Structure formats: C-alpha cells, structure tokens
C-alpha cells in the first residue's frame, strides 16, 4: 500500500496530483509536448506509470490540466491587477500592461509550449470557456468606453498585445512595449456616434461606382 504523506487520503491524492501536473509542466517546458508521457512524468516524482494512471487517463488529459491551470492563473493575475481600477480606461490600460508584464515574467511560456496541441472536445470546451473569461475584462472595458464597433476593437487590441508579446519574447523591455501599445490603442479609439441618415450606407454611392 502506498505511503500516505498527508493527514488524509484525499489530501494525499490532491498533493500527488499537483506534483504530477508540476512535473508535466517542467517536462513540457524543457523538452516539448511529445516528451510529456505518463511514464516520464511519473519518473520525475518517483511514481510508476501504473500509479500515474490512478490520477490521469492519458498524457492528453495531463496536458489539458496544464492548459486549464495556465488560463486560470493568468485570469486571476489580470483580475487582481484590475481590482483597483476606477474607470474603463484604467481597466483597459491595466489589461494591456498586466498581460505584457506576465509575458515578461515567463507566464506565457506554457501556452507557447502547448502550441497547437489538440485536446479532446470536452477539454477544448473548458479551455474556450476560460479563454472567454480571460478576455472579459478587455471586452467589458471597451464596451463601457462606448467606442465604434467594440467587437472589432477588442480583436485589434488583442492583436496588438500579441504583437507586443512577440517583441518582449525577443528581448524588448515590457514597460516600453506596454506604454507604446497603450498609446497606440488610445489613439485609435473612436467614440461611437449616432448614425447620420444623410450619409449613404452603400459604399458604392460614396465612390461613384455601381
């Protein structure tokens, strides 16, 4: 019978599960997705592959747990950073700045390492839900600022954040990148205005083409 290293069996299993996820994350970052097997992960913490099956059915399930944990951690960091923001503009700036700070701190390395890993449908749905939650502070801030075409602006802003992330990964200072990104975003935010019935909605009428 395995030696219990916690006050209760449930706590022991929870700790062991966390150890396996941590070991899998280290394997992922060191050697890539293909290196994450139940045998290799178990070996890192002195556990036989047969014992690892008591916690995870497959390496794919283990990778899914890494992805879910990474999203949850990132979302928590964003929420804590924006907790004291009083205005939508401050929340927007905070979202951009914190996202790029986390990249500089290496928090995006797991997502990069997972790359295009295909997960089972039931795990993919969970990841999508967490991604929606992660983006909600940005969507809410843009909506509250009353800009033109908020859904488009959210995608464009996220695109700028991703471009800034790549610059940081290449060695740029995250503060400088964040300030430039925030400045560029604000220069492109156009307040929504009521539709003017005198302006034709058909683009062809504006160009004289039909």
C-alpha positions in Angstrom: 0.0 0.0 0.0 1.4 3.4 -0.9 2.8 5.5 1.9 0.4 8.4 2.8 2.3 11.7 3.1 -0.7 13.9 4.2 -3.2 13.9 7.1 -5.9 12.3 4.9 -6.0 10.1 1.8 -7.9 12.9 -0.1 -5.2 15.4 0.7 -2.5 13.0 -0.2 -4.1 12.4 -3.6 -4.6 16.1 -4.2 -0.9 16.8 -3.4 0.2 13.9 -5.6 -2.0 15.2 -8.5 -0.5 18.7 -8.1 3.0 17.1 -8.1 2.3 15.3 -11.4 1.0 18.5 -13.0 4.1 20.4 -11.9 6.3 17.6 -13.2 4.5 17.5 -16.5 4.8 21.3 -16.8 8.6 21.1 -16.3 8.8 18.3 -18.9 6.8 20.4 -21.3 9.0 23.5 -20.9 12.2 21.5 -21.0 11.5 19.0 -23.8 8.2 19.9 -25.6 4.8 18.3 -25.9 6.0 14.9 -27.1 8.1 14.4 -24.0 5.0 14.6 -21.8 4.2 10.9 -21.2 2.8 9.3 -18.1 6.0 7.2 -17.7 8.4 10.2 -17.9 6.2 12.4 -15.7 5.8 9.7 -13.1 9.6 9.0 -13.1 10.3 12.7 -12.3 8.5 12.3 -8.9 9.4 8.6 -8.3 6.0 7.2 -9.3 5.5 4.2 -11.6 3.4 4.7 -14.8 0.7 2.3 -13.5 0.3 4.6 -10.4 0.1 7.7 -12.6 -3.0 6.1 -14.2 -4.7 6.5 -10.9 -4.7 10.2 -11.5 -4.8 10.7 -15.2 -6.1 8.5 -18.0 -3.6 9.8 -20.6 -0.9 12.3 -21.4 -3.5 14.4 -23.2 -5.6 14.7 -20.0 -2.4 15.8 -18.2 -1.7 18.4 -20.9 -5.3 19.7 -20.7 -4.8 20.2 -16.9 -1.7 22.2 -17.6 -3.6 24.4 -20.1 -6.5 24.9 -17.8 -4.3 25.8 -14.9 -2.3 28.3 -17.0 -5.5 30.0 -18.1 -6.8 30.1 -14.6 -3.6 31.6 -13.2 -3.4 34.2 -16.0 -7.1 35.2 -15.4 -6.5 35.5 -11.7 -3.5 37.8 -12.2 -5.5 40.0 -14.5 -8.4 40.2 -12.1 -6.2 41.1 -9.2 -4.3 43.8 -11.2 -7.6 45.4 -12.3 -9.3 45.3 -8.9 -8.4 48.9 -8.0 -9.2 50.4 -11.4 -11.8 53.1 -11.2 -12.6 53.7 -14.9 -13.0 51.7 -18.0 -9.9 53.4 -19.5 -7.8 52.4 -16.5 -9.0 48.8 -16.8 -8.1 48.8 -20.5 -4.6 50.1 -19.7 -4.3 47.7 -16.8 -5.3 44.7 -19.0 -2.6 45.6 -21.6 0.1 46.4 -19.1 -0.5 43.3 -16.9 -0.8 41.0 -20.0 2.6 42.1 -21.2 4.1 42.0 -17.7 3.1 38.4 -17.4 4.7 37.6 -20.7 7.9 39.2 -19.5 7.7 37.0 -16.4 7.5 33.9 -18.4 3.9 33.1 -17.7 3.1 32.7 -21.4 5.8 30.1 -21.9 3.4 27.2 -21.1 0.9 28.4 -23.7 3.7 28.7 -26.3 5.0 25.2 -25.5 1.5 23.7 -25.8 1.2 25.4 -29.3 -1.4 23.7 -31.4 -1.9 20.7 -29.2 -5.2 19.0 -29.9 -7.3 18.3 -26.9 -10.5 16.2 -26.6 -13.7 18.0 -27.2 -14.7 18.1 -23.5 -11.3 19.6 -22.6 -11.4 22.0 -25.5 -14.7 23.4 -24.3 -13.2 24.1 -20.9 -10.3 25.9 -22.5 -12.6 28.0 -24.6 -14.7 29.0 -21.6 -11.5 30.0 -19.7 -10.3 32.0 -22.7 -13.6 33.8 -22.8 -13.2 34.6 -19.1 -9.7 35.8 -19.7 -10.8 38.2 -22.4 -13.9 39.5 -20.5 -12.0 42.4 -18.7 -10.9 43.7 -22.1 -14.4 43.4 -23.7 -16.1 45.0 -20.7 -13.7 48.0 -20.7 -14.1 48.6 -24.4 -17.9 48.3 -24.2 -18.0 50.8 -21.3 -15.9 53.3 -23.3 -18.6 53.5 -25.9 -16.3 53.2 -29.0 -17.2 52.4 -32.5 -17.5 48.7 -33.3 -16.4 47.4 -29.9 -16.1 43.7 -31.0 -13.6 44.7 -33.8 -11.7 46.9 -31.4 -11.3 44.1 -28.9 -9.8 41.8 -31.6 -7.5 44.6 -32.8 -6.3 45.4 -29.3 -5.7 41.8 -28.5 -3.7 41.6 -31.8 -1.5 44.5 -30.6 -1.0 42.8 -27.3 0.1 39.6 -29.1 2.5 41.6 -31.3 3.9 43.3 -28.1 4.3 39.8 -26.6 6.4 38.7 -29.5 8.7 41.8 -29.1 9.1 41.1 -25.4 10.0 37.4 -26.2 12.7 38.8 -28.5 14.1 40.8 -25.6 12.3 44.2 -25.7 11.6 45.9 -22.3 8.0 45.1 -21.4 7.3 48.6 -19.9 8.4 50.3 -23.1 6.3 47.9 -25.2 3.3 48.3 -22.9 3.4 52.1 -23.0 3.7 52.1 -26.7 0.8 49.7 -27.1 -1.4 51.7 -24.7 -0.6 54.9 -26.6 -1.4 53.3 -29.9 -4.6 51.8 -28.7 -5.9 55.1 -27.3 -5.0 57.0 -30.4 -7.2 54.6 -32.4 -10.3 54.5 -30.1 -13.1 56.4 -31.8 -16.2 57.3 -29.8 -19.4 55.9 -31.2 -21.6 58.5 -32.9 -25.3 58.2 -33.8 -25.9 57.2 -37.4 -26.4 60.1 -39.7 -29.3 59.4 -42.1 -28.0 61.8 -44.6 -24.8 59.7 -45.1 -25.4 56.8 -47.6 -24.7 53.4 -46.1 -23.8 51.9 -49.5 -20.1 52.4 -50.1 -20.6 52.4 -53.9 -22.6 55.6 -53.6 -19.6 57.3 -52.0 -17.2 56.3 -54.7 -19.5 56.8 -57.7 -19.3 53.1 -58.6 -22.2 50.7 -59.1 
